[in-house]
Amino acid sequence: MKLKIIVSALFIMSFLTPFVVKADTVYFAQPVFSGVSGKVFSDVATGNVLGIYSYGVGDITNSFGGWAISDFTGFNVGAPLSTYQSGAASGVNTYGSTSVQMKGEYVGVMLNGFTGPANTAIKNIGYGRAGTNLYPWSSSLGGDPNVCISFDLSVPQYYTEGAALYIVASLYLIDKVTDKRFSLLITAWDNREVVTTEGYVGYDSNTYSYMYGTYFGSGSNFVTKRSASSNSLTGTVPSLNWMSACVSRSNVVNLINDANSSTHGFGFSTNPDNYLLESYGVQTESGEIGGKKGWVAAKIGALWMIRTN
């Protein structure tokens, strides 16, 4: 199966209503940001910290106000721009270069494959939380526990000369028996098509994980789309769309069974009790195909993670 992912992560009340009910356990609720200071990390991983994590784009931890990222993302953060914008250092921070915004409940991402290090074919900016310590599929929780992620997404502009551009919800699972990892990547947006396929993508040597791709829609073996959620998207998406999907204990079993099948034989533990949810978030990525580049601008936020039974 050929998938379209390339190897290389206060809530609006109208959206909150279909997502959280009284019996749910809230693992993470979107906070309100007052700026980017101390929340942007380049080519490093920190502990249990919510932030923006970039890989392969160079250092984008420098606040700046020389131009407005909103020209691309449509996310108007107001003055002073330097409080809410972060990108490359002065001298290489050109108009439209890779950069990020953070204010209120949202982040803005301008991922430009034409700028930054020339030797990195895969460029990634992720918004989320790393270093968690959750075992949300434990049998001790009873029933068939679901871990559900939700977020808002718009993609007002993009451009490609042949590069693959995509945005995925990501959940990183660690099998604490074998110390092997799954990266479960749920395609929210792809410039090439509405993704409706799933399966093993490949091994990511950067995160030491076996990557599995899936989508927001019906028929997935690895996730269940929430009824009020949008399906996976493509093309220009000017308005915010609510994206939400759940991963049940049964879904984890399906993931394990595929990984341990005669086709793959990866040797993961067969007991979902052993799986740690190490991190989660939303990743915007560009992948060069035959040296072809591109850029994508997005607004992402209202990120929640809950467990239901």
C-alpha positions in Angstrom: 0.0 0.0 0.0 1.4 3.3 -1.0 0.5 6.1 1.4 1.0 9.8 0.9 2.9 10.5 4.1 6.7 10.8 3.7 9.1 9.4 6.3 11.0 11.9 8.1 4.2 16.5 15.7 -9.7 28.2 26.5 -11.7 26.2 23.9 -14.4 27.6 21.6 -17.6 26.5 23.4 -19.5 25.6 20.3 -16.8 23.0 19.5 -16.4 21.9 23.1 -20.0 20.8 23.5 -19.8 17.6 21.2 -16.3 16.7 22.5 -16.3 16.7 26.4 -19.0 15.3 28.6 -19.0 15.1 32.4 -17.7 11.5 32.6 -14.7 12.1 30.4 -11.1 12.4 31.8 -9.4 15.5 30.5 -5.7 14.8 29.9 -5.0 18.2 28.3 -7.1 21.4 27.8 -5.9 24.2 25.6 -4.5 27.1 27.6 -4.5 30.8 26.6 -1.1 32.0 25.4 0.2 35.5 26.0 3.1 35.2 23.6 5.8 32.9 22.1 8.6 33.5 24.7 10.0 30.2 26.0 7.5 28.1 24.0 9.4 27.5 20.7 12.1 24.8 20.5 14.3 24.0 17.5 15.8 20.5 16.9 15.5 19.6 20.6 13.0 17.8 22.8 12.1 19.0 26.3 10.2 17.4 29.1 6.5 17.5 29.7 6.1 20.9 28.0 3.5 22.3 25.6 5.1 24.2 22.8 6.1 24.5 19.2 8.8 22.0 18.1 10.6 22.4 14.8 13.0 20.1 13.0 15.1 20.6 9.9 14.2 24.3 9.5 17.1 25.9 11.5 16.8 28.0 14.6 13.4 29.7 14.7 13.4 30.7 18.4 14.0 34.4 17.8 11.2 36.8 18.3 10.7 39.4 15.6 8.4 42.1 14.3 9.8 43.1 10.9 6.9 41.5 8.9 3.6 40.0 9.7 3.2 36.2 9.5 -0.5 36.8 9.3 0.0 37.8 5.6 0.2 34.0 5.1 -1.7 32.4 8.0 -4.5 34.8 8.2 -4.0 34.8 12.0 -3.9 38.5 13.1 -2.1 38.6 16.5 -2.0 42.4 16.8 0.8 44.6 18.2 3.5 44.3 19.2 4.3 41.6 16.6 7.6 40.6 18.4 5.6 39.4 21.4 3.7 36.8 19.3 6.1 35.9 16.4 9.2 33.8 16.3 11.5 32.9 13.4 15.0 32.9 12.1 17.6 35.3 13.4 18.0 38.8 12.0 19.8 38.7 8.6 18.2 35.5 7.5 14.7 36.2 8.6 13.3 37.2 5.2 9.7 37.9 4.3 7.8 34.6 4.2 10.5 32.5 5.8 9.7 29.7 8.2 8.2 31.2 11.3 5.5 30.7 13.9 2.9 32.7 15.9 1.3 32.1 19.3 -1.5 34.0 20.9 -4.6 33.1 22.8 -5.8 29.6 21.9 -4.0 29.3 18.6 -0.7 29.1 16.8 0.2 30.1 13.3 2.6 28.1 11.2 4.5 29.4 8.1 6.6 26.4 6.9 8.7 27.4 3.9 10.7 24.7 2.2 12.6 27.3 0.2 14.2 28.8 3.3 16.4 27.3 6.1 18.9 24.5 5.8 19.2 23.3 2.2 20.3 19.8 3.2 17.1 18.8 4.9 14.5 17.3 2.6 12.0 16.9 5.4 11.0 20.0 7.4 8.6 19.8 10.3 6.9 22.1 12.8 4.8 20.5 15.5 2.5 22.0 18.1 1.9 19.8 21.1 3.1 18.2 24.3 6.1 16.0 24.8 7.2 13.8 27.6 3.8 12.7 29.0 3.4 9.7 31.3 0.1 8.3 30.4 -1.1 4.7 30.1 -4.6 5.4 28.7 -5.4 2.0 27.3 -4.8 0.1 30.6 -7.3 -2.7 31.4 -7.5 -1.3 34.9 -9.6 1.6 33.4 -12.4 -0.9 32.5 -14.3 -1.1 29.2 -12.7 -0.1 26.0 -11.0 3.3 26.8 -10.7 5.8 24.0 -8.1 8.5 23.8 -9.5 11.4 21.8 -7.6 14.3 20.2 -9.3 17.4 18.9 -8.1 20.7 17.4 -9.1 23.5 15.0 -7.4 23.8 11.6 -7.3 26.2 8.7 -4.9 26.2 5.7 -5.5 29.6 3.9 -2.5 29.4 1.6 0.0 27.0 0.2 2.3 26.7 -2.8 4.2 23.7 -4.2 6.5 23.0 -7.1 6.1 19.3 -6.5 6.8 19.0 -2.8 4.5 17.0 -0.5 2.8 19.2 2.1 0.7 17.7 4.9 -0.6 18.2 8.4 -1.2 15.3 10.7 -2.4 14.7 14.3 0.3 12.6 15.9 0.3 10.2 18.8 3.6 8.6 19.9 3.2 5.3 21.7 6.0 3.4 23.5 5.8 -0.3 24.2 7.5 -0.4 27.6 8.2 -4.1 27.3 10.3 -4.0 24.1 11.0 -0.2 24.1 9.7 0.0 20.5 7.6 2.9 19.4 4.6 3.6 17.2 4.0 6.9 15.5 0.3 7.1 14.7 -0.2 9.9 12.1 -3.8 10.9 11.3 -3.8 13.0 8.2 -5.9 16.2 8.7 -4.8 17.9 5.5 -2.7 17.0 2.4 -2.1 19.2 -0.7 -2.3 16.2 -3.0 -5.6 14.6 -2.2 -8.1 13.7 0.6 -6.3 10.8 2.2 -8.5 7.7 2.7 -5.9 5.0 3.1 -4.0 3.7 6.1 -1.2 1.3 7.0 2.5 1.1 7.7 4.5 4.0 6.3 8.0 3.3 7.3 10.6 3.7 10.1 11.5 7.1 11.3 15.1 7.2 12.5 14.6 10.6 14.1 12.0 9.4 16.5 13.0 5.7 16.5 9.4 4.8 15.6 7.4 2.6 13.3 5.1 5.0 11.5 1.5 4.2 10.8 -0.7 6.5 8.7 -4.5 6.9 8.9 -7.1 9.6 8.3 -10.2 11.4 9.6 -13.1 9.5 8.0 -15.1 6.3 8.2 -13.6 2.8 7.8 -10.3 3.2 9.7 -9.0 0.3 11.7 -6.8 2.5 13.8 -9.0 5.5 14.8 -12.6 6.5 15.0 -13.6 9.9 13.7 -15.9 11.9 16.0 -19.3 12.5 14.4 -19.0 16.3 14.5 -15.4 16.3 13.1 -14.5 17.2 9.6 -13.1 14.5 7.3 -9.5 14.8 6.1 -9.0 17.9 4.0 -7.2 19.0 0.9 -6.8 22.3 -1.1 -7.2 25.7 0.4 -9.1 25.7 3.7 -9.8 29.4 4.6 -12.0 28.8 7.7 -11.3 26.8 10.8 -12.4 23.1 10.8 -12.9 21.0 13.9 -10.9 17.8 13.7 -11.3 15.0 16.2 -10.7 11.3 16.4 -10.3 8.6 19.1 -8.0 5.7 19.5 -9.6 2.9 21.5 -8.0 -0.1 23.2 -9.4 -2.1 20.3 -7.7 0.2 17.8 -4.4 -0.3 19.6 -4.8 -4.1 19.3 -5.4 -3.6 15.5 -2.2 -1.6 15.3 -0.3 -4.2 17.2 -1.7 -7.1 15.1 -0.7 -5.3 11.9 2.8 -4.6 13.2 3.3 -8.2 14.3 1.8 -9.8 11.2 3.7 -12.0 8.9 4.1 -9.1 6.5 6.0 -7.0 9.1 7.0 -9.1 12.1 8.1 -6.1 14.2 7.7 -7.9 17.5 5.6 -5.5 19.6 4.0 -6.5 22.9 0.5 -7.8 22.4 -0.9 -6.2 25.6 -2.2 -2.6 25.3 -1.6 -2.2 29.0 2.1 -1.9 28.2 1.7 1.2 26.0 2.7 4.6 27.1 1.3 7.7 25.3 4.6 9.6 25.2 3.5 12.7 23.3 0.8 14.1 21.1 0.1 17.1 18.9 -0.4 18.5 15.4 2.5 18.5 12.9 2.9 20.5 9.7 5.5 19.0 7.4 7.0 19.5 3.9 8.8 16.8 2.0 10.8 17.4 -1.1 10.1 15.0 -4.0 12.9 15.0 -6.5 14.3 18.2 -5.0 11.0 20.0 -5.5 10.0 22.4 -2.7 6.9 24.2 -1.4 5.4 26.1 1.5 2.3 25.9 3.6 0.6 28.3 6.0 -1.8 27.1 8.7 -3.7 28.2 11.8 -3.9 25.5 14.5 -5.3 25.5 18.0 -8.0 24.6 20.5 -6.1 21.4 21.2 -7.7 19.0 23.6 -6.9 15.4 24.7 -9.4 13.4 26.7 -10.1 9.8 27.6 -13.6 8.3 27.4 -14.8 4.8 28.4 
